[in-house]
Structure formats: structure tokens, C-alpha cells
């Protein structure tokens, strides 16, 4: 969701930067990049290391809740679509293909954006939504995408995942899916099963089918 379909990564970045300032430091661009697509625990731990502070487990949880709440407030003001994302979501939905949104974002924050999707598109465009607080393990573990495929009743190896982060790409590839990578804040390196595009602008259903065909040509057993 964040950085793939909608422009919300800047909200997470703004909230993380604000927390760093509350702790008396400044979040570096490199540290922010490392947190893209990761769990809150990992992100806050990276922030502590970058800023040079030591906090208790209880304080880590409190800081994570503060970042989530600040991000939710920013999301509520509006989460613009990433280039090409709306057109692709509409085309995929109209095709009747089973679709899932798989995000590390907790449900209460994702719901803010899902409500915006519903208002813009006249209904929720996804058959299934898997959020970061609803999985046994978060990205880069394959569990979120395996859970989504099971909920949809589809073969994950016949599925295409669209991701913008390294954690998300790693998760999807480990699950066995073909992956279209569209980087936002974090560069992505070529990998087997991964097709890279600079943007979703102009990407259509036929392009997604080509992502799957390319993966099958690379791995005939897939």
C-alpha cells in the first residue's frame, strides 16, 4: 500500500523524523531508507541506533504507537495515488481477477486509506486485505503473501505481486510469486522472478501477464 499504491511513505517519514527530534536527534536519510516496508519494531530500533539513544522495551512500544498515531493523522488528510496505480487497480478489478492488499501497516491505519479507496472507486477494490498486525510474521517473511493467497483460494505461484520495498519484494519472492518491483524511496536490485519498472504509469493487465510469463520462462518448474 504505502509507496506502491499511494503516496504515504512521506507521512511515515515525517512521523519518524518528528520522533527523532523528540528524542533530541535527527533521522538520517540512510536510516529512513532502511526502514521502508519494515516492521515498526525494526524501524524504531533503527531510529534509536541512528539517533544514538537507548530506550526500554516499554518506551519502544510507546514510541511506535506515537509514530502510528501521527501517521494516521497525516493519512486522514488524504493519501494521493501513486502514478498509474489507480488506473491499474480499476482495470484489474474490472477483469474479475482475485485481488489482495498485503501491507505491513496496521489495520487501524490501513482502514483510513481503504476508506479513501472506497470513496474514490465506489467500493473496496480488494477481495482480501492482510495487514501487518494480522500475520504470524511480517515482511520480509513470506507469511503475509502466503496468507493472502490462501484467503483468496489461489496458487501463489500463479500470482503477481506489485511491491516498492526490498522487504516486500523479498517476502513475495520467498512465497513463490512473480513480482513487479516499482521502487519509491528504496532502490531495488535485479533478482530472479523480479521485473523492475520505474513507475506504474502505463502498466496494464497485459503487462502483469507478461511478468508471470517471464518468471515461468526463467523457471519452467514454476
MARBAKE-700341 format. One record per atom (N, C-alpha, C, O, CB): x, y, z; residue in one letter. Coordinates in steps of 0.001 Angstrom, whole numbers, plus 500000, padded with zeros to 6 digits. Glycine has a CB too. Layout:
<drenvexs>
XYZa ...
</drenvexs>
This chain:
<drenvexs>
500833498808500000x 500000500000500000x 500871501247500000x 500864502010499035x 499056500003501210x 501619501457501076x 502447502662501208x 503597502639500213x 504441501744500248x 502992502790502640x 503625503628499327x 504715503721498358x 504492502918497099x 505204503102496111x 505977503282498987x 503500502016497115x 503175501234495928x 501905501764495277x 501900502098494092x 503013499747496285x 500833501839496052x 499565502354495537x 499352503817495870x 498817504569495055x 498421501545496083x 499764504225497055x 499513505602497490x 500781506257498013x 501719505592498454x 498431505633498569x 500778507582497947x 501920508380498400x 501790508631499900x 501380509712500324x 502010509730497619x 502141507626500694x 502064507785502145x 503408507589502826x 503529507839504025x 501064506815502717x 504416507150502091x 505718506957502727x 506247508251503329x 506948508238504340x 506718506410501721x 505897509378502688x 506373510649503240x 505737510921504607x 506334511592505449x 506061511807502269x 504522510396504825x 503883510571506130x 504626509781507204x 504881510286508297x 502409510133506072x 504971508530506878x 505766507737507810x 507099508427508083x 507555508483509225x 505999506317507256x 507719508950507029x 508996509630507192x 508880510863508060x 509751511134508887x 509558510006505850x 507797511618507874x 507587512823508682x 507390512464510150x 507915513136511038x 506374513615508164x 506625511391510399x 506386510974511787x 507664510452512432x 507932510738513598x 505294509895511844x 508461509681511672x 509723509170512206x 510684510313512503x 511363510303513531x 510365508183511222x 510746511295511613x 511629512445511820x 511204513233513055x 512043513724513810x 511626513359510580x 509881513347513251x 509380514062514422x 509747513334515712x 510084513966516713x 507863514235514329x 509678511991515684x 510076511227516871x 511561511422517160x 511955511598518314x 509762509726516682x 512384511391516115x 513819511606516316x 514079512956516977x 514928513062517863x 514569511521514975x 513358513978516554x 513528515303517156x 513071515306518617x 513690515956519460x 512744516360516355x 511994514582518916x 511527514475520304x 512583513828521192x 512659514101522389x 510223513670520370x 513407512953520577x 514460512264521318x 515784513026521278x 516802512538521767x 514656510865520762x 515763514224520693x 516945515072520701x 517903514846519556x 519063515251519637x 517664514883521954x 517445514201518475x 518333513930517356x 517690514247516020x 516652514905515952x 518767512494517380x 518321513772514964x 517825513980513607x 517978512676512834x 519068512104512792x 518586515149512896x 516904512205512228x 516918510953511479x 517618511156510139x 517248512043509370x 515481510426511265x 518631510333509861x 519356510456508598x 518552509832507460x 517692508978507680x 520742509791508702x 518851510277506242x 518176509727505061x 518475508241504909x 517602507472504504x 518606510483503792x 519693507832505228x 520068506424505104x 519266505556506061x 518810504476505686x 521562506244505364x 519091506023507302x 518316505267508280x 516854505198507865x 516223504149507999x 518444505896509672x 516314506287507371x 514920506283506907x 514745505279505776x 513760504541505748x 514492507695506440x 515689505246504848x 515592504308503722x 515571502863504213x 514845502031503667x 516764504515502747x 516361502563505238x 516419501190505752x 515110500754506395x 514860499555506522x 517543501059506757x 514275501695506801x 513034501345507485x 511860501131506540x 510801500678506976x 512684502413508470x 512018501443505262x 510894501358504313x 510396499920504216x 511173499001503958x 511314501875502910x 509099499735504423x 508476498435504269x 508724497464505406x 508355496295505300x 508937497830503026x 509341497915506498x 509702497019507589x 508688497117508725x 507761497927508675x 511111497340508104x 508872496286509747x 508007496326510921x 508300497566511752x 509363498175511632x 508186495060511771x 507336497930512599x 507536499090513466x 508696498859514427x 509488499769514672x 506255499400514251x 508803497647514973x 509894497351515900x 511248497596515230x 512128498229515812x 509799495894516399x 511406497090514004x 512668497281513290x 512905498763513023x 514015499263513207x 512669496490511965x 511860499462512588x 512008500877512235x 512414501716513449x 513312502552513355x 510700501415511641x 511758501494514577x 512085502276515767x 513483501931516274x 514221502803516733x 511045502033516873x 513839500650516186x 515189500252516606x 516248500925515737x 517274501377516243x 515348498718516540x 515997500991514421x 516926501681513520x 517021503161513879x 518102503749513852x 516479501518512052x 515896503745514210x 515891505162514596x 516728505369515856x 517532506299515920x 514443505663514826x 516545504515516853x 517331504645518089x 518821504591517791x 519597505406518290x 516955503538519089x 519211503615516969x 520641503464516651x 521156504686515904x 522258505168516166x 520882502190515810x 520348505181514973x 520762506321514171x 520903507584515022x 521833508369514834x 519764506558513044x 519982507768515949x 519980508965516784x 520960508817517951x 521451509807518494x 518562509245517311x 521235507569518324x 522177507330519405x 521552507346520780x 522130507875521730x 523252508333519353x 520347506754520888x 519683506689522185x 519402505231522539x 519323504364521668x 518369507515522176x 519257504990523823x 518871503667524318x 517558503823525061x 517443504644525971x 519980503042525245x 516561503027524669x 515233503120525271x 514791501738525717x 515253500732525179x 514207503731524278x 513912501684526682x 513406500414527190x 512387499814526223x 511922500479525298x 512777500603528579x 512053498556526455x 511043497884525633x 509708498618525730x 509014498792524728x 510877496410526069x 509357499042526930x 508102499769527116x 508120501084526340x 507120501466525732x 507852500038528611x 509262501771526364x 509374503028525625x 509323502800524123x 508766503616523389x 510663503746525995x 509905501689523657x 509850501365522228x 508410501210521774x 508024501746520735x 510641500080521929x 507610500477522547x 506202500297522187x 505465501632522186x 504658501899521295x 505521499319523155x 505743502469523183x 505086503775523257x 505493504654522073x 504654505349521500x 505432504477524584x 506761504626521710x 507234505415520573x 506600504918519273x 506237505716518410x 508774505353520474x 506469503599519138x 505828503048517955x 504381503486517834x 503913503817516745x 505905501544517977x 503673503488518959x 502273503944518938x 502189505427518580x 501277505859517875x 501601503693520308x 503170506206519084x 503171507633518762x 503363507850517259x 502666508664516652x 504277508361519553x 504295507131516670x 504535507248515223x 503297506829514440x 502922507497513477x 505748506387514799x 502659505735514839x 501448505282514150x 500339506321514228x 499670506597513232x 500963503962514745x 500146506894515403x 499071507868515567x 499344509125514741x 498434509672514118x 498902508233517051x 500596509581514737x 500934510761513934x 500749510464512450x 500255511312511706x 502386511214514213x 501136509280512017x 500959508902510615x 499479508820510261x 499075509259509184x 501647507560510328x 498668508263511158x 497223508170510910x 496620509563510714x 495785509763509832x 496517507441512080x 497043510515511531x 496542511875511397x 496892512453510025x 496066513113509395x 497110512764512509x 498109512203509571x 498537512716508269x 497794512018507127x 497405512659506150x 500052512535508099x 497599510698507256x 496868509952506227x 495431510438506090x 494882510480504989x 496878508462506549x 494829510803507212x 493434511230507202x 493227512480506358x 492120512744505889x 492958511482508618x 494292513245506168x 494207514454505347x 494196514123503852x 493930514991503021x 495375515388505665x 494488512866503518x 494472512443502117x 495734511711501725x 496844512129502056x 494282513633501216x 495547510598501008x 496675509789500539x 496594509699499021x 495855508864498498x 496667508359501191x 497337510537498300x 497250510557496836x 497721509241496219x 498625508586496739x 498076511713496276x 497098508868495111x 497526507686494366x 498933507886493812x 499310508996493436x 496540507379493224x 499699506808493765x 500967506806493041x 500663506831491538x 499596506370491133x 501840505553493424x 501574507358490694x 501316507425489259x 500938506064488672x 501657505079488839x 502534507973488542x 499802506031487986x 499354504817487300x 498636503817488177x 498002502896487663x 500508504152486684x 498717503973489494x 498165502950490391x 496645502855490285x 496098501755490214x 498562503249491834x 495967503984490274x 494501503945490230x 494004503253488972x 493122502397489041x 493927505360490307x 494561503614487823x 494121503017486558x 494325501505486564x 493475500756486084x 494879503643485377x 495451501064487109x 495738499634487132x 494797498908488089x 494291497835487761x 497196499388487533x 494560499478489259x 493642498857490221x 492251498716489607x 491609497676489756x 493571499688491527x 491789499746488924x 490469499703488298x 490414498621487225x 489448497861487164x 490116501069487693x 491441498543486376x 491438497555485292x 491476496130485849x 490750495256485376x 492637497786484352x 492316495903486845x 492403494570487440x 491072494193488085x 490607493062487947x 493544494511488483x 490464495142488787x 489185494871489440x 488112494547488423x 487343493604488610x 488754496059490290x 488052495310487354x 487028495084486334x 487227493769485594x 486280493224485026x 487023496228485344x 488453493258485597x 488732491982484934x 488181490795485708x 488010489712485148x 490222491812484742x 487900490993486995x 487387489907487813x 488452489063488473x 488131488075489132x 486534489042486995x 489721489428488312x 490788488672488968x 490699488824490483x 490379489908490972x 492169489136488465x 490979487754491239x 491035487880492698x 492180488819493094x 493283488723492556x 491216486484493366x 491913489710494023x 492924490694494399x 493049490792495919x 492067490658496650x 492580492068493804x 494265491027496372x 494516491212497797x 495452492392498002x 496372492611497214x 495111489933498424x 495212493147499060x 496140494172499511x 496907493589500689x 496309493175501682x 495395495504499904x 498233493558500578x 499080492987501625x 500019494086502099x 500911494504501362x 499883491730501109x 499822494548503313x 500568495695503805x 501113495454505207x 500489494768506016x 499692496930503795x 502269496018505483x 502829495960506832x 502109496930507768x 502222496812508988x 504331496276506799x 501381497871507213x 500657498860508008x 499597498184508873x 498890497300508388x 500007499912507095x 499467498576510142x 498418498011510996x 497017498325510461x 496819499301509738x 498561498544512423x 496054497481510829x 494690497603510321x 494093498980510563x 493453499530509666x 493812496559510953x 494281499552511745x 493611500814512052x 494127501957511182x 493401502920510933x 493796501161513523x 495368501862510718x 495880502871509796x 495483502549508365x 495083503440507616x 497401502977509909x 495590501284507979x 495217500884506623x 493758501214506346x 493397501542505216x 495469499385506414x 492914501129507378x 491488501409507205x 491247502832506725x 490289503090505996x 490744501173508508x 492115503762507134x 491976505148506689x 492105505229505173x 491321505909504512x 493030506049507368x 493101504532504624x 493319504552503183x 492260503716502465x 491796504102501392x 494725504035502847x 491873502582503039x 490830501753502426x 489523502525502299x 488809502374501308x 490606500476503247x 489206503349503292x 488005504183503209x 488127505184502059x 487144505486501383x 487767504926504544x 489339505695501843x 489544506620500730x 489394505900499392x 488819506441498448x 490930507278500826x 489917504669499319x 489727503872498102x 488241503688497812x 487783503895496689x 490419502496498237x 487499503296498844x 486071503024498673x 485319504264498206x 484434504176497354x 485469502514499980x 485674505422498766x 485007506659498381x 485341507039496941x 484480507523496206x 485400507791499330x 486584506819496544x 487030507197495199x 486515506228494136x 486122506644493046x 488556507257495147x 486520504935494460x 486220503908493453x 484820503327493580x 484436502462492793x 487223502794493550x 484055503791494556x 482703503278494720x 482655501918495387x 481706501161495190x 482030503200493396x 483656501608496164x 483708500329496874x 485137499872497045x 486041500357496364x 482904499263496133x 485342498931497961x 486674498384498210x 487122497584496984x 486425496655496575x 486683497490499493x 488267497925496391x 488701497215495188x 489357495865495459x 489725495163494517x 489652498070494428x 489511495487496731x 490233494256497068x 489301493223497703x 488442493552498521x 491400494565498020x 489496491967497301x 488721490873497890x 489207490558499297x 488418490169500158x 488807489620497012x 490495490726499531x 491124490381500803x 492102491489501164x 492776492030500287x 491847488993500729x 492185491831502443x 493207492753502932x 493935492097504094x 493309491675505066x 492582494114503364x 495256492010503994x 496097491441505047x 496976492555505589x 497777493136504856x 496963490241504514x 496826492855506878x 497575493953507494x 498687493425508391x 498714492247508748x 496636494855508301x 499596494316508745x 500800493914509470x 500560493370510856x 501394492638511388x 501708495053509570x 499414493723511461x 499114493203512795x 498210491972512753x 497620491591513764x 498463494284513635x 498106491349511562x 497231490189511392x 497976488956510878x 497351487987510447x 496106490533510442x 499296488992510923x 500095487901510360x 501033487316511415x 501414488012512357x 500905488397509144x 501409486037511265x 502331485434512232x 503741485985512133x 504495485950513105x 502368483945512045x 504103486496510954x 505414487122510742x 505259488151509632x 504484487950508697x 506519486054510378x 505986489238509733x 505848490323508768x 506902490225507670x 507884489493507794x 505950491674509472x 506678490976506593x 507681491077505542x 509016491461506177x 509044492315507063x 507256492117504456x 510121490852505748x 510370490060504537x 510024488578504625x 510299487836503682x 511785490181504176x 509428488123505729x 508963486747505805x 507864486535504747x 507098487460504476x 508435486414507242x 507773485344504150x 506745485097503127x 505335484966503682x 504380484925502907x 507081483854502371x 505173484898505008x 503867484624505615x 502739485536505125x 501653485027504851x 503980484747507098x 502932486857504999x 501803487698504579x 501249487326503208x 500033487297503018x 502225489143504564x 502136487039502246x 501653486692500904x 501091485276500843x 500161485013500081x 502778486837499890x 501640484373501629x 501069483027501687x 499671483073502302x 498767482371501848x 501985482080502500x 499494483897503331x 498191484049503954x 497185484644502979x 496038484201502918x 498296484920505198x 497611485648502215x 496720486283501238x 496294485300500158x 495121485256499787x 497403487493500599x 497240484507499650x 496920483541498609x 495927482497499123x 494996482111498417x 498196482860498104x 496137482051500350x 495214481082500947x 493822481684501099x 492823481026500806x 495737480608502314x 493753482930501556x 492459483594501743x 491732483790500414x 490505483717500349x 492652484947502434x 492506484041499355x 491910484208498028x 491553482874497368x 490749482826496437x 492861484978497132x 492164481787497866x 491960480489497247x 492687480359495926x 492183479727494997x 490498480242497045x 493881480957495832x 494649480928494587x 496022480308494836x 496487480220495973x 494797482353494000x 496653479886493753x 498019479364493805x 498979480547493821x 499006481338492878x 498316478412492593x 499754480669494868x 500659481817494977x 501658481841493825x 502108482914493426x 501404481785496317x 502012480674493285x 502969480625492183x 502348481049490856x 503056481194489860x 503539479230492056x 501027481248490834x 500355481794489658x 499878483215489934x 498965483713489275x 499169480900489246x 500499483856490908x 500099485199491317x 501194486210491006x 502377485874490944x 499765485227492810x 500772487452490813x 501709488553490592x 501586489528491751x 500486489965492091x 501439489268489228x 502705489864492349x 502754490829493435x 503411492112492924x 504396492064492188x 503528490253494662x 502861493244493317x 503466494541493000x 503997495125494296x 503253495273495265x 502434495518492315x 505279495458494320x 505931495922495543x 506890497067495242x 507407497192494132x 506681494769496225x 507116497907496266x 508068499011496119x 509278498874497018x 510273499568496805x 507388500314496403x 509231497987498037x 510307497916499021x 511065496602498937x 510553495606498426x 509752498101500417x 512286496611499444x 513098495399499473x 512447494339500349x 512424493164499982x 514511495708499978x 511918494737501500x 511262493771502389x 510070493124501701x 509856491918501822x 510811494452503691x 509297493923500980x 508131493390500283x 508500492468499149x 507902491403498996x 507291494507499759x 509484492860498346x 509946492015497247x 510481490692497778x 510170489631497237x 511028492736496428x 511279490752498829x 511840489540499427x 510735488616499914x 510802487404499706x 512777489896500586x 509727489173500555x 508586488405501042x 507855487701499909x 507561486509499990x 507628489311501792x 507565488453498853x 506793487900497740x 507562486821496983x 507001485785496625x 506395489009496783x 508848487068496742x 509657486066496042x 509787484798496875x 509729483691496339x 511050486627495715x 509963484958498194x 510077483788499068x 508779482993499101x 508801481777499295x 510460484217500484x 507645483672498913x 506352482989498890x 506144482213497593x 505314481306497531x 505225483994499078x 506908482579496549x 506802481890495277x 506090482659494188x 505857482119493107x 506118480622495476x 505737483916494448x 505028484728493471x 505984485355492460x 507179485493492718x 504230485813494175x 505438485730491310x 506159486600490384x 505982488026490877x 504926488371491408x 505645486434488901x 507006488861490708x 506972490181491344x 507297491281490334x 508262491195489574x 507962490234492523x 506463492310490354x 506734493546489639x 507194494565490669x 506421494956491542x 505474494053488848x 508449494999490575x 509012495956491514x 508962497364490951x 509436497622489845x 510441495581491862x 508383498272491727x 508284499679491322x 508840500517492475x 508082500928493354x 506783500090490973x 510148500777492489x 510776501441493643x 510195502828493902x 509820503547492976x 512280501555493425x 510130503186495184x 509727504548495541x 510876505217496281x 511639505969495674x 508427504547496412x 511018504961497585x 512105505572498356x 513345504702498433x 514407505171498841x 511634505880499745x 513223503448498046x 514300502481498259x 514656501812496935x 513764501279496276x 513890501418499315x 515929501818496517x 516295501160495260x 516117499649495354x 516260499064496427x 517742501492494886x 515806499028494231x 515652497577494163x 516638497024493140x 516759497552492035x 514190497182493794x 517340495958493516x 518306495326492617x 517629494211491841x 516695493591492351x 519520494779493402x 518079493937490610x 517512492821489841x 517640491506490599x 518604491286491333x 518203492705488476x 516651490636490408x 516653489321491060x 515812488373490229x 514902488825489534x 516113489405492525x 516082487063490273x 515247486094489553x 513791486191490004x 513504486202491201x 515774484662489770x 512879486260489041x 511463486366489353x 510968487778489545x 509776487994489765x 511171485594490560x 511881488762489465x 511526490168489668x 511660490946488368x 512701490906487713x 512409490799490757x 510603491649488003x 510627492573486866x 510553493984487427x 509681494273488247x 509445492294485857x 511439494857487008x 511502496223487526x 510923497217486526x 511211497157485330x 512948496600487865x 510106498127487035x 509594499244486246x 509759500506487081x 509624500450488303x 508091499023485831x 510046501642486453x 510240502866487234x 508952503426487822x 508992504189488787x 510881503912486377x 507804503051487246x 506512503584487671x 505412502647487205x 505629501816486323x 506287505016487117x 504231502779487796x 503058502031487324x 502330502774486209x 501379502243485635x 502097501766488484x 502754503969485901x 502126504715484814x 502252503927483508x 503355503569483094x 502770506123484669x 501131503664482877x 501127502913481630x 501102501408481793x 500956500697480798x 502304503282480840x 501240500884483016x 501202499437483247x 499752498973483195x 498885499540483860x 501859499061484618x 499497497936482397x 498154497416482229x 498132495926482545x 499161495328482860x 497644497676480803x 496942495337482456x 496765493924482784x 497676493037481943x 498234492062482446x 495310493514482584x 497826493372480671x 498693492573479796x 500139492601480265x 500866491622480097x 498607493078478358x 500559493709480847x 501929493802481365x 502115492888482572x 503184492304482751x 502265495256481746x 501078492763483402x 501166491855484543x 501259490408484075x 502008489613484641x 499957492036485469x 500497490071483044x 500579488717482496x 501978488435481970x 502469487311482068x 499544488521481378x 502615489448481417x 503977489280480902x 504960489042482045x 505915488282481883x 504403490515480085x 504745489678483197x 505595489440484370x 505551487962484739x 506585487362485032x 505142490317485575x 504364487379484725x 504212485961485062x 504854485073484011x 505510484088484348x 502736485602485212x 504671485412482747x 505284484610481673x 506802484649481755x 507462483634481534x 504825485113480295x 507358485810482070x 508808485924482181x 509339485041483305x 510386484410483162x 509212487381482417x 508617484998484422x 509047484163485529x 508996482690485140x 509890481924485501x 508179484421486764x 507957482283484406x 507832480887484006x 508922480494483012x 509379479351483007x 506454480634483401x 509333481437482176x 510425481145481238x 511742480981481977x 512573480153481601x 510547482259480188x 511931481765483021x 513156481648483830x 513179480366484647x 514237479788484898x 513290482848484761x 511975479928485061x 511862478746485919x 510726477871485379x 509589478010485829x 511601479151487423x 511001476985484440x 509958476161483834x 509173475336484843x 508053474917484551x 510565475248482821x 509733475096486020x 509037474296487030x 507975475117487750x 507132474562488454x 510036473731488042x 508010476447487576x 507070477322488300x 505647477121487779x 504716477766488262x 507486478814488157x 
</drenvexs>
